[in-house]
Amino acid sequence: MPQMIKNDTLPAEQSVYAARAAALAVRKYGENPKACVVTFGCQQNVSDSERMKGMLVQSGYTLTDDISEAHFILFNTCAVREHAEDRVYGNIGTTKALKHANPEIIVAVCGCMAQRQSVADRIKRSYPYVDMVFGTQVQHRLPEFIYKRLSGGGRIFELSLDNGEIPENVPIKRDGTFKGWLPVMYGCDNFCTYCIVPYVRGRERSREPERIIEEAREMIASGFKDITLLGQNVNSYGKGEPHGVDFAELLKRINALDGDFRIRFMTSHPKDCTKRLIDTIRDCEKVSSHLHLPFQSGSDRILKRMNRRYTRESYLELINYAKDNIPDLSLTSDIIVGFPGETYEDFCETLSLVKEVEFSSLFTFIYSPREGTPAAAMEDPITREEKGRWFSELLRAQEDIAKKNITKHIGKTYRVLCDGFSQREGFMTGHNSGTTEIEFRGGAEMLGKFVNVCVKEYDGALYGTVTE
């Protein structure tokens, strides 16, 4: 069952709105009003949805995954790629029939996509059955928005982006029971030319370290074994803050908490990743031996056009230092293929970097223009078909590397967190401290527990035996 952690008291004003909304919801829908939250995009969006689910519960709703039975439908959206936006519009469209059958249903759209004025204008014009649209920095006002709509107010469009204080004391209804998300900062100051995030998430704001430690302690006490720290650029945590705690120090403080758990984090920016951070990963026994460090392109010319502010050489220096210092390191990265102005020669530099590093896995994308970013106005003469051929070449290279890397695990014993059921009957799945998934014989009683597994063979998946 999803868990509500202890910090379940909304700020005073929103608590009043939540109580009033709860009373109105019961009056309008009966004793069991239901809410459905549909989440698109990254882990940060998932974490945001957990907080909005907590506010919905405090506002009198029970949660459901069945959109057809919900009285309140919330779409938490992503703006990173065009395909994600198309999916959102398609899903919003399906609520028209539901709203026609029951006009009292409330349909809401929030998140990164909703933060864009052009999107809000389109919804206002073309989707009259959507009741509210609100952006990323006013999500803590959800009880207020619900109350105003239930009490007969008009459609709500709130896109404020003031980069103010981070709202704390927001209730959380977590989706998991042993793997969870813990945001440490919001926003981004990097302004990569292809990225919409700074425009929809705002500038960097870091949470107070004491608040993060408190939430981590509550998660551990509730049984969470795998905690992922989140931020658009976690390496920038604490920059410019008076408390003087940077990300490496934050990792050390969480690592020092009592309990048997594992710490992960994402996402890191190479320009802010330091050898001190790598040393911290090495020295903290609870920090995962995994580094997700997106390089996006292996060409210095394209990196400059992207405004990434590092070079191929400096990236490889960091990677080699990490490889030399962190045992059993799992390296993952992001790559954009076909950035405006990229040539096949530029792409080949990306391909050669992939072959040199031999990443555990990659998240690869063909460039998708985002309205409002500098890259969207750049000349882009290469056809989509040609970019597709480059993309396929990259995937083939990574598949060869993955096949080579997978056999390195055979014969090794790992401490594995059991986190799921295998499709193979009688077997469970789990991940080691990196990103390697291993299957082993077991049952449901193992879920959420650490076990030692000796890897025995690879047959489409890694299989191992639980040891003492």
C-alpha positions as CSV (number, residue, x, y, z in Angstrom):
1,M,0.0,0.0,0.0
2,P,1.3,3.5,-0.7
3,Q,2.3,5.4,2.4
4,M,1.7,8.8,3.7
5,I,4.8,10.1,5.6
6,K,4.6,12.3,8.6
7,N,5.0,15.8,7.2
8,D,1.2,15.8,6.5
9,T,0.3,19.3,7.7
10,L,-0.3,21.8,4.9
11,P,0.5,25.5,5.4
12,A,-2.3,27.1,7.4
13,E,-4.1,28.8,4.4
14,Q,-4.1,25.7,2.3
15,S,-5.2,23.5,5.3
16,V,-8.3,25.7,5.5
17,Y,-9.0,25.3,1.8
18,A,-8.5,21.6,2.0
19,A,-11.0,21.2,4.8
20,R,-13.6,23.3,3.0
21,A,-12.9,21.5,-0.3
22,A,-13.4,18.1,1.5
23,A,-16.8,19.2,2.8
24,L,-17.9,20.5,-0.6
25,A,-16.7,17.3,-2.4
26,V,-18.8,15.1,-0.1
27,R,-21.8,17.3,-0.6
28,K,-21.4,17.2,-4.4
29,Y,-20.3,13.6,-5.0
30,G,-21.4,11.7,-2.0
31,E,-19.3,10.0,0.8
32,N,-16.5,8.7,-1.5
33,P,-15.3,11.3,-4.0
34,K,-12.4,9.9,-6.1
35,A,-9.4,11.4,-7.7
36,C,-7.2,10.1,-10.5
37,V,-3.7,11.5,-11.2
38,V,-2.1,10.7,-14.5
39,T,1.7,11.4,-14.6
40,F,3.8,12.0,-17.7
41,G,7.6,12.5,-17.9
42,C,10.5,12.3,-15.4
43,Q,11.0,11.2,-11.9
44,Q,10.6,14.8,-10.7
45,N,7.0,14.8,-12.1
46,V,6.4,11.5,-10.3
47,S,7.5,13.0,-7.1
48,D,5.4,16.1,-7.7
49,S,2.4,13.9,-8.3
50,E,3.0,12.1,-4.9
51,R,2.7,15.5,-3.2
52,M,-0.4,16.4,-5.1
53,K,-1.9,13.0,-4.2
54,G,-1.3,13.9,-0.6
55,M,-3.1,17.2,-1.0
56,L,-6.0,15.5,-2.8
57,V,-6.4,13.0,0.1
58,Q,-6.4,16.0,2.6
59,S,-9.0,17.6,0.4
60,G,-11.4,14.7,0.9
61,Y,-10.7,12.4,-2.1
62,T,-9.7,8.8,-2.2
63,L,-7.3,7.8,-5.0
64,T,-8.1,5.6,-8.0
65,D,-6.2,4.5,-11.0
66,D,-9.5,4.2,-13.0
67,I,-10.0,7.5,-14.8
68,S,-13.6,6.6,-15.6
69,E,-14.7,6.5,-12.0
70,A,-12.9,9.7,-10.9
71,H,-14.6,12.9,-9.9
72,F,-11.3,14.8,-10.1
73,I,-8.9,14.0,-13.0
74,L,-5.4,15.5,-12.9
75,F,-2.9,15.3,-15.7
76,N,0.7,16.2,-14.6
77,T,2.5,16.9,-17.8
78,C,5.9,16.9,-19.4
79,A,7.3,19.4,-21.9
80,V,10.7,17.9,-22.7
81,R,9.7,16.3,-26.1
82,E,7.0,16.9,-28.6
83,H,5.8,13.3,-28.4
84,A,5.1,13.7,-24.7
85,E,2.9,16.8,-25.4
86,D,1.0,14.9,-28.1
87,R,0.2,12.1,-25.7
88,V,-1.1,14.6,-23.1
89,Y,-3.4,16.3,-25.6
90,G,-4.7,12.8,-26.6
91,N,-5.4,11.9,-23.0
92,I,-7.1,15.2,-22.3
93,G,-9.3,14.6,-25.3
94,T,-10.6,11.3,-23.8
95,T,-12.1,13.2,-20.8
96,K,-14.6,15.1,-23.1
97,A,-17.0,12.1,-23.1
98,L,-16.6,11.7,-19.3
99,K,-17.3,15.4,-18.7
100,H,-20.3,15.2,-21.1
101,A,-21.7,12.2,-19.1
102,N,-21.1,14.0,-15.7
103,P,-20.5,17.8,-16.0
104,E,-19.6,17.9,-12.3
105,I,-16.3,16.1,-12.9
106,I,-13.3,18.4,-12.5
107,V,-10.5,18.1,-15.1
108,A,-7.1,19.7,-14.3
109,V,-3.8,20.0,-16.2
110,C,-0.6,20.9,-14.4
111,G,3.2,20.5,-14.7
112,C,5.9,21.6,-17.2
113,M,3.7,21.6,-20.3
114,A,1.0,23.5,-18.5
115,Q,3.5,26.2,-17.5
116,R,3.9,27.3,-21.1
117,Q,1.6,30.2,-22.0
118,S,1.0,28.8,-25.5
119,V,-0.3,25.5,-24.1
120,A,-2.5,27.3,-21.5
121,D,-4.0,29.4,-24.3
122,R,-4.6,26.4,-26.5
123,I,-6.4,24.5,-23.7
124,K,-8.5,27.6,-22.9
125,R,-9.5,27.9,-26.5
126,S,-9.9,24.3,-27.7
127,Y,-10.6,22.3,-24.5
128,P,-13.4,24.1,-22.7
129,Y,-14.1,21.1,-20.5
130,V,-10.8,21.5,-18.8
131,D,-11.5,23.3,-15.5
132,M,-8.0,24.3,-14.4
133,V,-4.5,24.7,-15.7
134,F,-1.7,25.5,-13.2
135,G,2.1,25.6,-13.4
136,T,5.0,24.0,-11.6
137,Q,5.5,26.6,-8.9
138,V,1.9,26.8,-7.6
139,Q,1.2,23.1,-7.2
140,H,1.0,23.6,-3.4
141,R,-2.1,25.7,-3.9
142,L,-4.1,22.7,-5.3
143,P,-6.5,22.7,-2.3
144,E,-7.3,26.3,-3.0
145,F,-7.9,25.6,-6.7
146,I,-10.2,22.7,-5.8
147,Y,-12.2,24.7,-3.3
148,K,-12.7,27.6,-5.7
149,R,-13.9,25.4,-8.5
150,L,-16.2,23.3,-6.2
151,S,-17.7,26.5,-4.7
152,G,-18.8,27.7,-8.2
153,G,-15.8,29.7,-9.3
154,G,-14.8,30.0,-13.0
155,R,-12.0,28.2,-14.9
156,I,-8.6,28.6,-13.2
157,F,-5.4,29.5,-15.1
158,E,-2.5,30.1,-12.8
159,L,1.0,30.1,-14.3
160,S,3.0,32.2,-11.8
161,L,6.7,31.6,-11.9
162,D,8.2,33.7,-9.2
163,N,11.1,31.5,-8.1
164,G,10.1,32.0,-4.5
165,E,10.6,29.8,-1.5
166,I,10.0,26.1,-1.8
167,P,6.8,25.1,-0.1
168,E,7.4,22.6,2.7
169,N,5.0,20.7,5.0
170,V,3.2,19.3,1.9
171,P,1.6,15.9,2.5
172,I,2.9,13.0,0.4
173,K,1.1,9.9,-0.8
174,R,3.9,7.8,-2.0
175,D,3.4,5.3,-4.8
176,G,6.0,2.8,-3.5
177,T,6.7,1.1,-0.2
178,F,10.5,0.5,-0.4
179,K,11.7,2.6,-3.4
180,G,11.0,6.3,-3.2
181,W,11.9,9.8,-4.5
182,L,13.3,12.6,-2.4
183,P,13.6,16.0,-4.2
184,V,16.5,18.2,-3.0
185,M,16.3,21.1,-5.4
186,Y,14.1,22.5,-8.2
187,G,14.8,24.5,-11.3
188,C,17.8,24.9,-13.5
189,D,20.3,27.8,-14.3
190,N,22.1,26.1,-17.1
191,F,20.0,27.2,-20.1
192,C,21.2,24.5,-22.5
193,T,20.0,25.8,-25.9
194,Y,17.7,22.7,-26.5
195,C,16.1,22.6,-23.1
196,I,12.8,24.0,-22.0
197,V,13.3,23.2,-18.3
198,P,14.5,26.6,-17.0
199,Y,11.6,28.3,-18.6
200,V,9.0,25.9,-17.1
201,R,10.7,25.0,-13.8
202,G,12.3,28.3,-13.1
203,R,15.7,29.1,-11.6
204,E,17.6,26.8,-9.2
205,R,16.3,26.7,-5.7
206,S,17.7,24.3,-3.1
207,R,15.8,22.9,-0.1
208,E,17.2,23.4,3.3
209,P,19.5,20.4,4.3
210,E,17.6,19.9,7.5
211,R,14.3,19.5,5.7
212,I,15.9,16.9,3.3
213,I,17.5,15.0,6.2
214,E,14.1,15.0,8.1
215,E,12.3,13.6,5.1
216,A,15.0,11.0,4.5
217,R,14.8,9.9,8.1
218,E,11.0,9.6,7.8
219,M,11.3,7.5,4.7
220,I,13.8,5.2,6.3
221,A,11.5,4.8,9.4
222,S,8.7,3.9,7.0
223,G,10.7,1.1,5.4
224,F,12.2,2.7,2.3
225,K,15.3,0.9,1.2
226,D,16.1,2.7,-2.0
227,I,15.9,6.5,-1.9
228,T,16.6,8.6,-5.1
229,L,17.6,12.2,-4.6
230,L,16.1,14.4,-7.3
231,G,17.0,17.7,-9.0
232,Q,17.3,19.0,-12.5
233,N,21.0,19.3,-11.7
234,V,21.8,17.8,-8.2
235,N,25.4,18.8,-8.6
236,S,24.4,22.4,-8.1
237,Y,22.7,21.7,-4.8
238,G,23.4,24.4,-2.2
239,K,25.1,26.8,-4.7
240,G,24.8,30.3,-3.3
241,E,22.9,29.2,-0.2
242,P,24.0,30.5,3.2
243,H,24.0,27.0,4.8
244,G,27.2,26.1,2.9
245,V,26.1,22.5,2.3
246,D,27.0,21.3,-1.2
247,F,25.8,18.0,-2.8
248,A,28.7,15.9,-1.7
249,E,28.2,17.1,1.9
250,L,24.5,16.3,1.7
251,L,25.3,12.8,0.5
252,K,27.5,12.3,3.5
253,R,24.9,13.5,5.9
254,I,22.2,11.2,4.5
255,N,24.7,8.3,4.4
256,A,25.3,8.8,8.2
257,L,21.6,8.2,9.0
258,D,20.8,5.0,10.9
259,G,19.2,2.2,8.9
260,D,19.8,-0.2,6.1
261,F,19.1,1.6,2.8
262,R,20.6,2.7,-0.5
263,I,21.0,6.2,-1.9
264,R,20.8,7.1,-5.5
265,F,20.6,10.5,-7.3
266,M,19.8,12.1,-10.6
267,T,20.4,14.1,-12.7
268,S,24.0,15.3,-12.7
269,H,25.6,17.9,-15.0
270,P,29.2,17.3,-16.1
271,K,30.2,20.9,-15.7
272,D,29.4,20.7,-12.0
273,C,30.5,17.2,-11.3
274,T,33.7,17.2,-9.2
275,K,36.3,14.7,-8.2
276,R,35.2,15.4,-4.6
277,L,31.7,14.2,-5.4
278,I,33.2,11.0,-7.0
279,D,35.3,10.5,-3.9
280,T,32.1,10.8,-1.8
281,I,30.4,8.2,-3.8
282,R,33.4,5.9,-3.3
283,D,33.6,6.5,0.5
284,C,29.9,6.4,1.4
285,E,28.9,2.8,1.7
286,K,25.1,3.5,1.3
287,V,25.5,5.6,-1.9
288,S,24.9,3.6,-5.1
289,S,27.9,2.9,-7.3
290,H,26.0,4.4,-10.2
291,L,26.8,7.7,-12.0
292,H,24.3,9.1,-14.5
293,L,26.3,11.8,-16.3
294,P,24.6,13.0,-19.5
295,F,27.2,14.1,-22.1
296,Q,24.6,14.7,-25.0
297,S,27.3,15.0,-27.7
298,G,30.9,13.9,-28.2
299,S,31.7,16.9,-30.4
300,D,33.1,20.0,-28.8
301,R,31.6,22.1,-31.6
302,I,28.1,20.7,-30.9
303,L,28.6,21.0,-27.1
304,K,29.3,24.7,-27.6
305,R,26.1,25.1,-29.7
306,M,24.2,23.3,-26.9
307,N,25.7,25.7,-24.3
308,R,26.9,22.7,-22.2
309,R,30.0,24.4,-20.9
310,Y,32.3,21.4,-20.8
311,T,34.4,19.7,-23.4
312,R,34.9,16.1,-24.6
313,E,38.3,16.1,-22.9
314,S,37.0,17.3,-19.5
315,Y,34.1,14.9,-19.6
316,L,36.4,11.9,-20.3
317,E,38.7,13.0,-17.5
318,L,35.8,12.8,-15.0
319,I,34.7,9.5,-16.4
320,N,38.1,7.9,-16.2
321,Y,38.6,9.3,-12.6
322,A,35.3,7.7,-11.6
323,K,36.2,4.4,-13.2
324,D,39.5,4.3,-11.4
325,N,38.0,5.1,-8.0
326,I,34.5,3.5,-7.7
327,P,34.5,-0.3,-7.8
328,D,31.8,-2.0,-10.0
329,L,30.8,1.5,-11.3
330,S,27.7,1.6,-13.4
331,L,27.8,4.5,-15.9
332,T,24.8,5.8,-17.8
333,S,24.2,8.8,-19.9
334,D,21.9,10.8,-22.2
335,I,22.6,11.5,-25.9
336,I,20.8,13.8,-28.4
337,V,21.3,12.7,-32.0
338,G,20.8,15.2,-34.8
339,F,21.1,18.5,-32.9
340,P,20.7,21.5,-35.3
341,G,23.9,22.0,-37.3
342,E,25.3,18.5,-36.4
343,T,27.1,16.8,-39.2
344,Y,27.8,13.1,-39.6
345,E,31.4,13.8,-38.6
346,D,30.1,15.3,-35.3
347,F,27.9,12.3,-34.8
348,C,30.9,10.0,-35.3
349,E,32.6,11.8,-32.4
350,T,29.7,10.9,-30.2
351,L,29.9,7.3,-31.4
352,S,33.6,7.1,-30.7
353,L,33.0,8.4,-27.1
354,V,30.4,5.8,-26.5
355,K,32.7,3.0,-27.7
356,E,35.6,4.4,-25.5
357,V,33.6,4.7,-22.3
358,E,31.4,1.6,-22.7
359,F,28.4,2.8,-20.8
360,S,26.2,0.3,-18.9
361,S,23.2,1.8,-20.7
362,L,22.1,4.9,-22.6
363,F,19.0,7.1,-22.9
364,T,19.1,8.2,-26.5
365,F,16.9,10.7,-28.3
366,I,16.6,12.2,-31.8
367,Y,16.5,16.0,-31.3
368,S,13.1,17.4,-30.8
369,P,12.7,21.2,-31.1
370,R,11.0,23.0,-28.2
371,E,9.3,26.2,-28.9
372,G,10.9,29.1,-27.0
373,T,14.4,27.6,-26.8
374,P,17.3,29.0,-28.8
375,A,17.9,25.7,-30.6
376,A,14.4,25.8,-32.1
377,A,15.5,28.8,-34.2
378,M,18.8,27.3,-35.4
379,E,19.2,26.1,-39.0
380,D,18.6,22.3,-39.1
381,P,19.3,21.0,-42.7
382,I,19.6,17.3,-41.9
383,T,16.5,15.3,-42.6
384,R,14.7,13.3,-40.0
385,E,15.4,10.1,-42.1
386,E,19.1,10.8,-42.0
387,K,19.1,11.4,-38.3
388,G,17.2,8.1,-37.9
389,R,20.0,6.3,-39.6
390,W,22.6,7.8,-37.3
391,F,20.3,6.9,-34.3
392,S,20.2,3.2,-35.5
393,E,23.9,3.1,-35.8
394,L,24.3,4.4,-32.3
395,L,21.8,1.8,-30.9
396,R,23.7,-1.0,-32.7
397,A,27.0,0.1,-31.1
398,Q,25.5,0.3,-27.6
399,E,23.9,-3.2,-28.1
400,D,27.3,-4.6,-28.8
401,I,28.8,-2.9,-25.8
402,A,25.9,-4.2,-23.6
403,K,26.5,-7.8,-24.7
404,K,30.1,-7.4,-23.9
405,N,29.5,-5.9,-20.5
406,I,26.8,-8.3,-19.3
407,T,29.1,-11.3,-19.1
408,K,31.5,-9.4,-16.7
409,H,28.9,-10.0,-13.9
410,I,29.0,-13.8,-14.1
411,G,30.7,-15.3,-11.1
412,K,30.4,-12.2,-9.0
413,T,28.3,-11.8,-5.8
414,Y,26.2,-8.7,-5.3
415,R,24.0,-7.3,-2.6
416,V,20.7,-7.0,-4.4
417,L,17.5,-5.2,-3.4
418,C,14.6,-7.5,-4.4
419,D,12.2,-5.2,-6.2
420,G,9.9,-7.3,-8.5
421,F,8.6,-10.5,-9.9
422,S,10.3,-12.1,-12.9
423,Q,8.3,-13.4,-15.9
424,R,10.0,-16.7,-15.2
425,E,7.8,-18.6,-12.7
426,G,9.3,-18.9,-9.2
427,F,11.9,-16.2,-9.8
428,M,12.2,-12.6,-8.5
429,T,14.2,-9.6,-9.8
430,G,16.5,-7.2,-8.1
431,H,19.2,-4.6,-8.7
432,N,22.7,-4.3,-7.4
433,S,24.2,-1.1,-6.2
434,G,24.6,0.0,-9.8
435,T,21.9,-0.6,-12.4
436,T,22.3,-4.3,-13.1
437,E,19.2,-6.4,-12.9
438,I,19.5,-10.0,-11.7
439,E,16.9,-12.7,-11.5
440,F,17.0,-15.3,-8.8
441,R,14.7,-18.0,-7.3
442,G,12.4,-16.7,-4.5
443,G,9.0,-15.5,-3.5
444,A,7.0,-12.4,-2.5
445,E,8.4,-12.5,1.0
446,M,11.6,-11.2,-0.4
447,L,10.2,-8.0,-1.8
448,G,11.8,-4.9,-0.4
449,K,14.7,-6.9,1.2
450,F,18.4,-7.0,0.5
451,V,19.8,-10.4,-0.5
452,N,23.2,-11.6,-1.6
453,V,23.1,-13.1,-5.1
454,C,25.9,-14.9,-6.9
455,V,25.5,-14.5,-10.7
456,K,25.6,-17.9,-12.4
457,E,24.6,-17.4,-16.1
458,Y,23.2,-15.1,-18.7
459,D,20.3,-16.4,-20.8
460,G,18.6,-13.2,-22.1
461,A,18.8,-12.1,-18.4
462,L,21.3,-12.5,-15.6
463,Y,20.4,-15.4,-13.3
464,G,21.9,-16.0,-9.9
465,T,21.6,-17.9,-6.7
466,V,20.9,-16.4,-3.3
467,T,23.7,-17.0,-0.9
468,E,24.2,-16.4,2.8
